[in-house]
Amino acid sequence: MNCCVKYCGGCQAAYDRVRFVEEIKKARPGISFVRCGDGTACDALLLVCGCKARCVLDRDYTTARVIVADSEEAYCQVVKELSAPPFD
């Protein structure tokens, strides 16, 4: 399974977004995480927002499953969502 990762611009990042994704990758080793736009078809899209403004949500995404992280506190929810079908 593939999960595309899209980061916000980072203008107000309140946490280390890259480290956050690295921790998610460790928790879900069976999922292939790729950067958005590399041409890989994705089963889910992980939007990694640096703050509560969630500016990266200002557009429509065609991926059926969109998962949003806007703080380090979102870790457990993201892992849970990536543990549900079709990822389980």
Contacts in CASP RR format, 6 or more apart in sequence:
PFRMAT RR
TARGET T0000
AUTHOR 0000-0000-0000
METHOD contacts of the structure
MODEL  1
MNCCVKYCGGCQAAYDRVRFVEEIKKARPGISFVRCGDGTACDALLLVCG
CKARCVLDRDYTTARVIVADSEEAYCQVVKELSAPPFD
1 30 0 8 1.000
1 31 0 8 1.000
1 32 0 8 1.000
1 43 0 8 1.000
1 44 0 8 1.000
1 86 0 8 1.000
1 87 0 8 1.000
2 31 0 8 1.000
2 32 0 8 1.000
2 33 0 8 1.000
2 34 0 8 1.000
2 40 0 8 1.000
2 41 0 8 1.000
2 42 0 8 1.000
2 43 0 8 1.000
2 44 0 8 1.000
3 31 0 8 1.000
3 32 0 8 1.000
3 33 0 8 1.000
3 34 0 8 1.000
3 42 0 8 1.000
3 43 0 8 1.000
3 44 0 8 1.000
3 45 0 8 1.000
3 46 0 8 1.000
3 67 0 8 1.000
3 82 0 8 1.000
3 87 0 8 1.000
4 33 0 8 1.000
4 34 0 8 1.000
4 35 0 8 1.000
4 36 0 8 1.000
4 37 0 8 1.000
4 40 0 8 1.000
4 42 0 8 1.000
4 44 0 8 1.000
4 45 0 8 1.000
4 46 0 8 1.000
4 63 0 8 1.000
5 21 0 8 1.000
5 33 0 8 1.000
5 34 0 8 1.000
5 35 0 8 1.000
5 36 0 8 1.000
5 45 0 8 1.000
5 46 0 8 1.000
5 48 0 8 1.000
6 35 0 8 1.000
6 36 0 8 1.000
6 45 0 8 1.000
6 46 0 8 1.000
6 47 0 8 1.000
6 48 0 8 1.000
6 56 0 8 1.000
7 17 0 8 1.000
7 18 0 8 1.000
7 48 0 8 1.000
7 56 0 8 1.000
8 17 0 8 1.000
8 47 0 8 1.000
8 48 0 8 1.000
8 49 0 8 1.000
8 50 0 8 1.000
8 51 0 8 1.000
8 54 0 8 1.000
8 55 0 8 1.000
8 56 0 8 1.000
9 55 0 8 1.000
9 56 0 8 1.000
10 17 0 8 1.000
10 50 0 8 1.000
12 50 0 8 1.000
12 51 0 8 1.000
12 53 0 8 1.000
13 50 0 8 1.000
13 51 0 8 1.000
14 50 0 8 1.000
14 51 0 8 1.000
14 71 0 8 1.000
15 50 0 8 1.000
15 71 0 8 1.000
15 72 0 8 1.000
17 48 0 8 1.000
17 50 0 8 1.000
20 48 0 8 1.000
20 69 0 8 1.000
20 72 0 8 1.000
20 75 0 8 1.000
21 33 0 8 1.000
21 46 0 8 1.000
21 48 0 8 1.000
23 75 0 8 1.000
24 33 0 8 1.000
24 46 0 8 1.000
24 75 0 8 1.000
24 78 0 8 1.000
24 79 0 8 1.000
24 82 0 8 1.000
25 31 0 8 1.000
25 33 0 8 1.000
27 79 0 8 1.000
27 82 0 8 1.000
28 79 0 8 1.000
28 82 0 8 1.000
28 83 0 8 1.000
28 87 0 8 1.000
31 82 0 8 1.000
31 87 0 8 1.000
33 46 0 8 1.000
34 40 0 8 1.000
34 42 0 8 1.000
36 42 0 8 1.000
36 45 0 8 1.000
42 63 0 8 1.000
43 63 0 8 1.000
43 65 0 8 1.000
43 86 0 8 1.000
43 87 0 8 1.000
44 63 0 8 1.000
44 65 0 8 1.000
44 66 0 8 1.000
44 67 0 8 1.000
44 81 0 8 1.000
44 82 0 8 1.000
44 87 0 8 1.000
45 61 0 8 1.000
45 63 0 8 1.000
45 65 0 8 1.000
45 66 0 8 1.000
45 67 0 8 1.000
46 67 0 8 1.000
46 69 0 8 1.000
46 78 0 8 1.000
46 82 0 8 1.000
47 54 0 8 1.000
47 56 0 8 1.000
47 57 0 8 1.000
47 61 0 8 1.000
47 66 0 8 1.000
47 67 0 8 1.000
47 68 0 8 1.000
47 69 0 8 1.000
48 56 0 8 1.000
48 69 0 8 1.000
49 55 0 8 1.000
49 56 0 8 1.000
49 57 0 8 1.000
49 68 0 8 1.000
49 69 0 8 1.000
49 70 0 8 1.000
50 70 0 8 1.000
50 71 0 8 1.000
51 70 0 8 1.000
51 71 0 8 1.000
52 70 0 8 1.000
52 71 0 8 1.000
54 68 0 8 1.000
54 70 0 8 1.000
57 68 0 8 1.000
67 78 0 8 1.000
67 81 0 8 1.000
67 82 0 8 1.000
68 74 0 8 1.000
69 75 0 8 1.000
69 77 0 8 1.000
69 78 0 8 1.000
END
